[in-house]
Amino acid sequence: MPQPPLPALPYPGSVPASASRASEIDLEAARRRIEGRVRRTPLAHSRLLDARAGARVWLKAENLQRAGSFKARGAFNAALVGLEQGDRRGLLALSSGNHGQALALAAAELGLAATVVMPASASPVKVAAVRGYGAEAITEGVTQENREQVTARLAEERGLRFIHPHDDPHVISGQATVGFELAEQLESRGVAEPLVLVPVGGGGLISGVLLALLRALPRARVLGVEPEAGNDGQLSLQQGRRVSLPAPPQTVADGAATMRLGELCWELIREHLERIVTVSDPEVAEACWWLWSRCKLVVEPTGAMTVAALLAEPGGGRLGGLERGGAEVVCVLSGGNCLPQQLASLIGPRA
Amino acid sequence: MPQPPLPALPYPGSVPASASRASEIDLEAARRRIEGRVRRTPLAHSRLLDARAGARVWLKAENLQRAGSFKARGAFNAALVGLEQGDRRGLLALSSGNHGQALALAAAELGLAATVVMPASASPVKVAAVRGYGAEAITEGVTQENREQVTARLAEERGLRFIHPHDDPHVISGQATVGFELAEQLESRGVAEPLVLVPVGGGGLISGVLLALLRALPRARVLGVEPEAGNDGQLSLQQGRRVSLPAPPQTVADGAATMRLGELCWELIREHLERIVTVSDPEVAEACWWLWSRCKLVVEPTGAMTVAALLAEPGGGRLGGLERGGAEVVCVLSGGNCLPQQLASLIGPRA
């Protein structure tokens, strides 16, 4: 039974997300704007992963990005757009995860104030990270239920500039630089027709990557990867409308535990993305262990979903087409912000 | 009070270690021999580490080496030397750690049999790794006390070729390729006078690095790093003789929990190394956390000792000379073979 739509996220201090905002997307400007501010992350290759997956596999290591995830790209771009427009208001984020840290970093580096609203239940290490960048973290009295209201009130009362974690044309334009870098790195390796696996949460990363690859590597195919429990994107593509899950999904892939895609993200995904596949929590755990033990990389569960999709079906059933051999696959590792305890408990004892 | 010397490790199926074996060291041959067999590991750089350490810091990431540590270099070189001499005997290692895995990998790739003697108390994951490479792991009835005897008997009965984890000229020559790579990577970055921190266990890695840098980057300074509890090398340099600890040291840096330096290693260290500094277990834990949270790298405790030495004394007191500013420091991260549980329990909860 289809669920009733939930109220839209507020865009305090900004115009509401709408079709019109797509026109604000400017990939080339974002690329120039954030160059030197964010890291050109390596495209790693593991022979062991090739053998295991039956394809040539590349890892786009956004876990090595500044502040530990691709979110730094969108955050810097959005912050810089404001400065170009003479807007020196403090930045405001609603995020218990990577977007908050990224925005705190961007603000600090650009000499802006930043405020991050995080539920009181947020991981203390994430709160500490936000504060470590010099931002104000507001947690007291913040719950899953009232956090949007708290955020809207802060924007209003303090005159802050709210930056949405994914449903924002400047954020999407920033994330698109992952796609441009990928295109260059793949071309220099002679790869023109890759299958690019991208994690899907709210949809900001995959929207940007789709747009950039369409332009820079048009024969690339893109596939989204979601957690089984949080397959709002998959359902949306199947039903041709933006589906909202009835409740926040329970999954180890906390960065993709969204109830629905962003509105602008959905527009782009509907137009450009063919398919989203899902992975289970145990498959994500296996991927984290693989990346740990063979690649010595700390990748957070959400960031390992793409490798999970690959490892779960080495023959290519779920991914389609891999079995024809000679495939070149890119797994975007979206972030690496997690605690040793979290990975240890996810991976469990191995022998 | 000086401790009585312990009986020398056996070199079954080989000549005893002695001064004469230094003449078998051949760095250039090792370099050519293992090229393409081992990975040229990255020299990573972290701006965060620079700021924290008050120096420009480079990380030589041997945790990304094949089989997870620098040991692959010496193992491949020693195995290939045998093949060049027409010796196709199976290889034999006494190792509960990285040398066993490295030798198992080299043997498998070169079409040789391999046997690794591991105490029954060895970590099941390390036993599984050795078997995963197709080697025979012998654990039943093997104890800390009888393992050398078991190894000697196997070499004799089965006609196997024993390869010592560090006290072997071909192993040392293989490890020296870390130094050659470093010299090239540093020169291409304009660094001619680095301070190079190298972990010290039995001494094979630092011996090789000393020899290679003397040749390839003569203005480099090398500093050894040992665990506080296992400071046999430091004592040896101070006393001018090869000191043996009375019992196996208890330290999280299990790869450096040796009771004394190898005999051949000591010859080279005595001649070429100025100083060894020590780090405590909590300092190693802090370094593992730093590498985890800022660099997203899985580094085993032994491999993080060099970063521990750097972080413990940002002013440079322990390391000497850093406070003069402008210093360029290299930390060799020797390996990354450890379990999530091990790192989680070492690092503890962080917030």
Interface residues (C-beta under 8 A of the other chain):
Chain A: N63 L64 G68 S123 P124 V125 V127 A128 W289 W292 C295 K296 L297 V298 V299 G336 L339 P340 Q341 L343 A344 S345 I347 P349 R350 A351
Chain B: N63 L64 G68 S123 P124 V125 V127 A128 W289 W292 C295 K296 L297 V298 V299 G336 L339 P340 Q341 L343 A344 S345 I347 P349 R350 A351
